[in-house]
Amino acid sequence: MLQPAPAEQEFFWDDLLEYIEERRVIPIVGAELLTVPDGAGSEIPLMRVLAQKLAERLRVSADDCTGDDALHQVVCRYLQRGGRREEIYPRIRTLLKELAPAVPPILRDLARIRHFNIFVTTTFDSLLAQALDEERSSGQPGAPRTVSLAYSPNNNADLPADARHSGTPTVFHLLGRLSASPDYVITEEDTLEFFTAMQSESK
């Protein structure tokens, strides 16, 4: 793979800063930014912790579910055992409430960049909106003011036309938002369904 020359790297960062200043950059946040302390001074992926807890709640094995697809594996094992899909979503919602993970520092750093006003996330949690509420609230720490929108095949929510220049930050959940209903992605098949629906003319 060819590496850009030092001058090209400098141009890239200069150009990026110009685009950010003009509010043309929209950060896309994925699960890799969501981590929690492991108690030993390190950080582990939040979704891996959630997968382990869900496996305990559903009484399925999660011994080898340590990769990026840990949640997908746990859900699939439960379904293969005859479990009902509708039972999983409220349990995930309950578990996240019980875990009550702290906002990762990297999301706080992102929220402090005032030239970013629209954020797209591929995760179903509310940590990004929480970071924005806590970092951008003026005089009222933690006061909710972030607009949170979510897409699902059954809900064609879209960004308002003036979102980029609005004074209110907006988080768009591309793959659905946490709910007791099956309105967000928890398996690879869900991801395929969401993206297929997005490309249909009616969606």
N, C-alpha and C positions, 0 to 999 in steps of 0.2 A: 504494500500500500504506500503510495507516494505521500510524503509529509509536506505540508505547505512551507515555503521558505519563510524566514523570520519577517521579511517585509510584508509578505502576504498575511501572516498572522496579525501583524500590527494593523494592516488595513481592515482585516475582519473585525477586530475589536473596536476600531474607530467607527466603522460603518454600523456595527451593532449599537453602540452608544447613541449614534445619531437617530437610528430607528426607534430606540427606546424613548429618546427625548420627544420625538414626534408621536409617541403613543401608538406605534405601529406593531409593537411586539406583544404577543399574547402568550404568557407562560402556560405550558401544559404540564400538569403535575400528575405523577404516577405513584404507585404503591411503594416504589423503591425509596421514596422520601419519608415514608412513615415508619419510624422506628421507636422502640421503647427500651428503657434500661433493662438489662438482664440481671441486675443485682451484683454483678462481678466487675463493674466498671466498663462494660461494653454495651453496644446497642444491638438489638435484634429486630427483624421486621415485625411490624404490628400484625400483618396478615398471617404470619406463621404462628404467632401467639394465639390469635383468634381461631385459627384452624385447630390448634391443639385443644383449646377450651371447647370448641364446638364438637370435636371428636369425643371428648369426655361426656358432654351433654347428650350426644346422640348414641353413645356407647358403641363406637366403632374404633378400630385401630388407627393410630396415626404415628406409629413408630418410625416409619420411613418418610413421613410427609414433612420434609424440611426445605424443599425448593420453593421457587416463586409460585408454583402451582399447588401449594399445600392445601389451600381452601378448596380448590377444584377437586383434588383427590379425596378429601374427606367427604364432600358432598356426594361424589360419585359412589363411594363405598356405601354410604347410607342408602342411596337409591337402589343400588344393586342388591342390597339386603332386603329390599321391599319397602323401604321407608317412603313416606309421602313428601313430595317436594314442598308443598304448602306449609309443612311443619318447620321447615328450616329457617325461613325468613324471620319470623318473630323471635326465634331463638338467637339468631345473629344479632338482632336489634337489642335483645335483653343482655347478651354477653358484652356488647360494646358499652352499654350503659354501666354494667358492673365493672368492666375494666377501667372506664373513665380515663383513657390515656391522656397524658399531658401533650400539649402542642409541641411538636418537634422544633428545635431551634432553627432548622433550615427553613421551615415554613414562616417563622417569625421574621427571619431575614428577608424573605421574599415579600412578605406583607409590608415591610418598611419602605420598599421601593415605590414611591408615590406615583411614578410614571406608569406603573402597571395598574390598570383599573378593571380589566377583564381577565379572568383566570379560567382555564379549562382543566377539570380534573377527571381522571379515569377511575377514581375510587369513590366508594359510596358513603364514606364517613363525612363528618362535618368539621374536621380539624382545620382545614384551610379557611373556611368561613370564620371559625373561632379565632384563628390567628389574626385575620383582618379586623374583626371586631375589637380584639384586645389591643392591637397595635395602632389602629387608626381612630379609636374613639377619643374625642376631645373633651376632657373634663369628666367623662363618665366611663371609667374603665370597664371594659367588658360589655358595654351597652350594644345590643345587636343592631346593626345598621347595614350589614352586607346583604345584598340581594342574592338569594340562592335559587337557581333554576335547575331542573333536571329533565333529561330526555328519557323516554322509554317508548317502546313500540306502540303503547296505548296512550301515550301523552306526548303530543308534538309540540312541546314547549320550545321556544326559540328566543334568542337574544333580542332585546328591543333595538331598534335602529340607532338610537342615540347612546347606547351603553358605553361605547368607548370614551365619550366625552362627558359622561355623567359624573357628578361629584360623588356618587355612591358606588363602591366596589361591587362587582358582580362575579359570582362563582357559578360556572355552568358544569353540571355533572353529566358528562357525555354518556356514561354507562349506567345512569340511574342513581338514585339517592336512597339511603337507608330507610327502610320501611318494614312494617309487619306484612306487607303485601309483596308479591313477586314482581317488583318494579325495578330491580337492579341486578347487575351481573354478578353471579357467584361461580359460574363454570365457563369453560371455553365454549361450550355450545351456546350459552347465553350471549357471549360476545359476538359470535357469528350471527345469531338472530338479530341482535341490536344493529349491527352494521349492515346487514341485509335490508332491514326495515328502513334504515336511513336513506338507502339508495332507491327506494321505490318512489314513484312520482307522487303518490298520495301522502308520503311522509316528509 
